Amino acid sequence: MNVPVMAYVQESIAPEMMGKVFSLLMTAMTLSMPIGLLVAGPVVEVIGVNTWFFWSGVALIVNAVLCRILTRRYDKVTMKPQVD
């Protein structure tokens, strides 16, 4: 799990629920890895590695843009004033 996700989860989840949330996230990540390999292997055999990497990159960029658009309203709600 990457650092920004962990920081976000720690900021937004109640301390008593953090263990359950982290367990759920780690389980989902662990289960998704072999599923991704099961999908990627046969697809790469058909379309080739270069095409697979290209479309994977496109999917990542689209995902990032959609996540930014869909969560923009939460930034305004949860933004905390900076203390100097």
DRENBA-550021 format. One record per residue: x, y, z of N, C-alpha, C, O in turn; residue in three letters; residue number from 0. Coordinates in steps of 0.02 Angstrom, whole numbers, padded with zeros to 5 digits. Each point is the difference from the previous one (the first is absolute). Example, Ala and Ser with C-alpha at 12.3 -4.5 7.8 and 13.67 -1.06 7.14 Angstrom:
residues 2
+--------+--------+--------+--------+--------+--------+--------+--------+--------+--------+--------+--------+------+------+
:    n_x :    n_y :    n_z :   ca_x :   ca_y :   ca_z :    c_x :    c_y :    c_z :    o_x :    o_y :    o_z : paro : palo :
+--------+--------+--------+--------+--------+--------+--------+--------+--------+--------+--------+--------+------+------+
:  00660 : -00284 :  00390 : -00045 :  00059 :  00000 :  00045 :  00060 :  00000 :  00052 : -00001 :  00033 :  ala :    0 :
: -00070 :  00054 : -00069 :  00042 :  00059 :  00003 : -00039 :  00055 :  00037 :  00025 :  00055 :  00008 :  ser :    1 :
+--------+--------+--------+--------+--------+--------+--------+--------+--------+--------+--------+--------+------+------+
end
This chain:
residues 84
+--------+--------+--------+--------+--------+--------+--------+--------+--------+--------+--------+--------+------+------+
:    n_x :    n_y :    n_z :   ca_x :   ca_y :   ca_z :    c_x :    c_y :    c_z :    o_x :    o_y :    o_z : paro : palo :
+--------+--------+--------+--------+--------+--------+--------+--------+--------+--------+--------+--------+------+------+
:  00043 : -00058 :  00000 : -00043 :  00058 :  00000 :  00045 :  00062 :  00000 :  00051 :  00001 :  00034 :  met :    0 :
: -00070 :  00049 : -00072 :  00043 :  00059 : -00004 : -00013 :  00049 :  00057 : -00052 : -00002 :  00032 :  asn :    1 :
:  00099 :  00046 : -00021 :  00000 :  00046 :  00057 : -00060 :  00047 : -00002 : -00032 :  00009 :  00052 :  val :    2 :
:  00015 :  00023 : -00108 : -00058 :  00045 :  00001 : -00065 : -00035 :  00019 : -00041 :  00030 :  00035 :  pro :    3 :
:  00032 : -00091 : -00057 : -00061 : -00036 :  00018 : -00001 : -00015 :  00075 : -00051 :  00009 :  00033 :  val :    4 :
:  00107 : -00030 : -00006 :  00003 : -00014 :  00071 : -00013 :  00063 :  00041 : -00036 : -00002 :  00050 :  met :    5 :
:  00065 :  00058 : -00071 : -00010 :  00063 :  00035 : -00074 :  00021 : -00004 : -00028 :  00022 :  00050 :  ala :    6 :
: -00002 : -00029 : -00107 : -00070 :  00017 : -00008 : -00044 : -00043 :  00045 : -00046 :  00026 :  00033 :  tyr :    7 :
:  00059 : -00090 : -00032 : -00040 : -00046 :  00042 :  00009 :  00019 :  00073 : -00049 :  00001 :  00038 :  val :    8 :
:  00109 :  00012 : -00017 :  00012 :  00018 :  00070 : -00034 :  00065 :  00020 : -00022 :  00007 :  00057 :  gln :    9 :
:  00017 :  00040 : -00104 : -00033 :  00063 :  00015 : -00076 : -00006 :  00001 : -00033 :  00034 :  00038 :  glu :   10 :
:  00005 : -00078 : -00080 : -00072 :  00000 : -00008 : -00037 : -00056 :  00036 : -00061 :  00000 :  00002 :  ser :   11 :
:  00096 : -00048 :  00026 : -00032 : -00056 :  00034 :  00009 :  00008 :  00076 :  00053 :  00020 :  00024 :  ile :   12 :
: -00106 : -00037 :  00012 :  00003 :  00003 :  00073 :  00053 : -00051 :  00024 :  00006 : -00054 : -00028 :  ala :   13 :
:  00031 :  00073 :  00081 :  00054 : -00045 :  00024 : -00024 : -00070 :  00016 :  00037 : -00048 : -00011 :  pro :   14 :
: -00096 :  00041 :  00038 : -00024 : -00067 :  00019 : -00018 : -00044 : -00061 : -00006 : -00060 :  00006 :  glu :   15 :
: -00001 :  00091 : -00065 : -00016 : -00037 : -00061 :  00061 : -00011 : -00045 : -00004 : -00035 : -00050 :  met :   16 :
:  00061 :  00066 :  00067 :  00058 : -00001 : -00043 :  00025 : -00071 : -00014 :  00018 : -00016 : -00057 :  met :   17 :
: -00016 : -00026 :  00106 :  00024 : -00069 : -00010 : -00042 : -00037 : -00050 :  00026 : -00035 : -00043 :  gly :   18 :
: -00092 :  00042 :  00049 : -00046 : -00034 : -00046 :  00008 :  00027 : -00071 :  00000 : -00039 : -00048 :  lys :   19 :
:  00006 :  00104 :  00042 :  00006 :  00031 : -00066 :  00066 : -00021 : -00033 :  00000 : -00018 : -00059 :  val :   20 :
:  00055 :  00021 :  00096 :  00064 : -00021 : -00028 :  00000 : -00074 : -00019 :  00028 : -00020 : -00051 :  phe :   21 :
: -00060 : -00022 :  00092 : -00005 : -00071 : -00016 : -00039 : -00010 : -00064 :  00019 : -00041 : -00043 :  ser :   22 :
: -00074 :  00077 :  00035 : -00040 : -00006 : -00061 :  00039 :  00024 : -00061 : -00002 : -00033 : -00052 :  leu :   23 :
:  00037 :  00088 :  00057 :  00040 :  00025 : -00056 :  00055 : -00049 : -00019 :  00010 : -00014 : -00059 :  leu :   24 :
:  00025 : -00012 :  00109 :  00054 : -00048 : -00014 : -00027 : -00064 : -00031 :  00031 : -00028 : -00045 :  met :   25 :
: -00089 :  00004 :  00069 : -00030 : -00060 : -00029 : -00019 :  00012 : -00072 :  00013 : -00042 : -00043 :  thr :   26 :
: -00044 :  00100 :  00028 : -00019 :  00016 : -00068 :  00061 :  00003 : -00046 : -00001 : -00025 : -00056 :  ala :   27 :
:  00055 :  00056 :  00081 :  00061 :  00005 : -00041 :  00031 : -00069 : -00011 :  00022 : -00015 : -00055 :  met :   28 :
: -00021 : -00025 :  00106 :  00029 : -00067 : -00006 : -00040 : -00044 : -00048 :  00029 : -00038 : -00039 :  thr :   29 :
: -00094 :  00044 :  00041 : -00042 : -00040 : -00045 :  00003 :  00025 : -00072 : -00006 : -00039 : -00047 :  leu :   30 :
:  00016 :  00105 :  00038 :  00000 :  00027 : -00068 :  00063 : -00017 : -00039 : -00001 : -00002 : -00061 :  ser :   31 :
:  00056 : -00011 :  00095 :  00062 : -00015 : -00035 : -00004 : -00064 : -00043 :  00016 :  00003 : -00059 :  met :   32 :
: -00036 : -00060 :  00087 : -00003 : -00059 : -00044 : -00056 :  00005 : -00052 :  00006 : -00028 : -00055 :  pro :   33 :
: -00059 :  00065 :  00071 : -00054 :  00009 : -00050 :  00027 :  00040 : -00059 : -00015 : -00015 : -00057 :  ile :   34 :
:  00053 :  00067 :  00073 :  00031 :  00041 : -00053 :  00046 : -00041 : -00044 :  00001 :  00008 : -00061 :  gly :   35 :
:  00038 : -00051 :  00092 :  00046 : -00043 : -00039 : -00039 : -00050 : -00043 :  00020 : -00014 : -00057 :  leu :   36 :
: -00074 : -00013 :  00083 : -00040 : -00046 : -00038 : -00032 :  00033 : -00062 : -00007 : -00031 : -00052 :  leu :   37 :
: -00010 :  00094 :  00059 : -00028 :  00037 : -00056 :  00055 :  00022 : -00048 : -00006 : -00008 : -00061 :  val :   38 :
:  00061 :  00035 :  00088 :  00053 :  00029 : -00041 :  00035 : -00052 : -00044 :  00015 :  00013 : -00058 :  ala :   39 :
: -00003 : -00072 :  00085 :  00037 : -00051 : -00037 : -00032 : -00017 : -00067 :  00033 :  00008 : -00052 :  gly :   40 :
: -00095 : -00030 :  00051 : -00031 : -00017 : -00064 : -00009 :  00060 : -00046 :  00006 : -00006 : -00061 :  pro :   41 :
: -00021 :  00064 :  00090 : -00011 :  00060 : -00042 :  00066 :  00020 : -00034 :  00000 :  00017 : -00059 :  val :   42 :
:  00056 : -00020 :  00096 :  00065 :  00018 : -00029 :  00018 : -00049 : -00055 :  00030 :  00021 : -00050 :  val :   43 :
: -00047 : -00084 :  00057 :  00013 : -00049 : -00053 : -00035 :  00019 : -00065 :  00025 : -00013 : -00054 :  glu :   44 :
: -00085 :  00042 :  00061 : -00039 :  00017 : -00060 :  00020 :  00067 : -00030 :  00010 :  00005 : -00060 :  val :   45 :
: -00004 :  00047 :  00103 :  00011 :  00068 : -00027 :  00072 :  00024 :  00002 :  00017 :  00049 : -00033 :  ile :   46 :
:  00025 : -00082 :  00072 :  00071 :  00019 :  00004 :  00013 :  00045 :  00060 : -00045 :  00033 :  00026 :  gly :   47 :
:  00108 : -00033 : -00004 :  00020 :  00037 :  00060 : -00005 :  00076 : -00011 : -00026 :  00035 :  00044 :  val :   48 :
:  00049 : -00010 : -00100 : -00002 :  00072 : -00012 : -00071 :  00027 :  00002 : -00013 :  00052 :  00031 :  asn :   49 :
: -00032 : -00086 : -00063 : -00070 :  00022 :  00000 : -00029 : -00004 :  00070 : -00038 :  00044 :  00021 :  thr :   50 :
:  00055 : -00097 :  00016 : -00025 : -00007 :  00068 :  00024 :  00058 :  00044 : -00039 :  00029 :  00038 :  trp :   51 :
:  00103 : -00013 : -00042 :  00026 :  00056 :  00040 : -00032 :  00066 : -00021 : -00015 :  00041 :  00043 :  phe :   52 :
:  00005 : -00031 : -00107 : -00031 :  00062 : -00023 : -00070 :  00007 :  00030 : -00016 :  00051 :  00030 :  phe :   53 :
: -00025 : -00102 : -00038 : -00070 :  00005 :  00025 : -00003 : -00001 :  00076 : -00046 :  00029 :  00028 :  trp :   54 :
:  00092 : -00061 :  00005 :  00004 :  00004 :  00073 :  00015 :  00070 :  00022 : -00030 :  00025 :  00048 :  ser :   55 :
:  00076 :  00008 : -00083 :  00016 :  00070 :  00016 : -00059 :  00046 : -00012 : -00014 :  00044 :  00040 :  gly :   56 :
: -00021 : -00055 : -00095 : -00061 :  00040 : -00013 : -00051 : -00010 :  00055 : -00031 :  00048 :  00024 :  val :   57 :
:  00021 : -00110 : -00004 : -00049 : -00015 :  00053 :  00021 :  00033 :  00066 : -00044 :  00026 :  00036 :  ala :   58 :
:  00108 : -00025 : -00020 :  00023 :  00032 :  00061 : -00012 :  00076 : -00001 : -00021 :  00029 :  00049 :  leu :   59 :
:  00035 :  00001 : -00106 : -00011 :  00072 : -00007 : -00074 :  00017 :  00005 : -00018 :  00048 :  00035 :  ile :   60 :
: -00024 : -00086 : -00068 : -00072 :  00012 :  00003 : -00025 : -00010 :  00072 : -00040 :  00040 :  00024 :  val :   61 :
:  00065 : -00091 :  00009 : -00019 : -00012 :  00070 :  00020 :  00058 :  00045 : -00039 :  00022 :  00042 :  asn :   62 :
:  00100 :  00004 : -00052 :  00023 :  00056 :  00041 : -00042 :  00062 : -00011 : -00018 :  00034 :  00047 :  ala :   63 :
:  00002 : -00020 : -00110 : -00041 :  00059 : -00016 : -00070 : -00008 :  00030 : -00026 :  00047 :  00030 :  val :   64 :
: -00004 : -00105 : -00038 : -00067 : -00012 :  00028 :  00000 :  00005 :  00076 : -00045 :  00030 :  00029 :  leu :   65 :
:  00096 : -00057 :  00003 :  00004 :  00004 :  00073 :  00006 :  00073 :  00022 : -00031 :  00020 :  00049 :  cys :   66 :
:  00070 :  00019 : -00085 :  00008 :  00071 :  00017 : -00065 :  00037 : -00008 : -00019 :  00040 :  00042 :  arg :   67 :
: -00016 : -00053 : -00097 : -00063 :  00034 : -00013 : -00053 : -00020 :  00052 : -00035 :  00042 :  00027 :  ile :   68 :
:  00031 : -00107 : -00013 : -00052 : -00024 :  00045 :  00013 :  00018 :  00073 : -00047 :  00002 :  00040 :  leu :   69 :
:  00109 :  00011 : -00021 :  00015 :  00015 :  00070 :  00014 :  00074 :  00012 :  00017 :  00019 :  00056 :  thr :   70 :
: -00022 :  00022 : -00107 :  00015 :  00071 :  00007 : -00044 :  00034 :  00054 :  00024 :  00043 :  00037 :  arg :   71 :
: -00087 : -00063 : -00033 : -00045 :  00031 :  00049 :  00021 : -00016 :  00071 : -00014 :  00039 :  00046 :  arg :   72 :
:  00046 : -00097 : -00035 :  00021 : -00018 :  00067 :  00059 :  00042 :  00024 :  00008 :  00011 :  00060 :  tyr :   73 :
:  00033 :  00014 : -00106 :  00056 :  00043 :  00019 : -00025 :  00062 :  00035 :  00030 :  00023 :  00049 :  asp :   74 :
: -00085 :  00005 : -00073 : -00027 :  00061 :  00030 : -00029 : -00013 :  00069 :  00004 :  00042 :  00044 :  lys :   75 :
: -00033 : -00102 : -00034 : -00031 : -00017 :  00064 :  00052 : -00017 :  00052 : -00007 :  00021 :  00058 :  val :   76 :
:  00057 : -00059 : -00076 :  00048 : -00025 :  00049 :  00063 :  00041 :  00006 :  00043 : -00014 :  00042 :  thr :   77 :
: -00036 :  00066 : -00083 :  00061 :  00039 :  00003 :  00007 :  00035 :  00067 : -00046 :  00035 :  00022 :  met :   78 :
:  00102 : -00045 :  00011 :  00013 :  00030 :  00065 :  00045 :  00061 : -00009 :  00045 :  00000 : -00042 :  lys :   79 :
: -00057 :  00052 :  00082 :  00044 :  00058 : -00006 :  00072 : -00016 :  00020 :  00011 : -00040 :  00046 :  pro :   80 :
:  00036 :  00070 : -00080 :  00071 : -00011 :  00015 :  00019 :  00038 :  00063 : -00018 :  00059 :  00008 :  gln :   81 :
:  00053 : -00091 :  00037 :  00024 :  00032 :  00061 :  00075 :  00011 : -00008 :  00038 : -00047 : -00011 :  val :   82 :
: -00017 :  00110 :  00018 :  00072 :  00015 : -00007 :  00033 :  00003 :  00068 :  00060 :  00012 :  00003 :  asp :   83 :
+--------+--------+--------+--------+--------+--------+--------+--------+--------+--------+--------+--------+------+------+
end
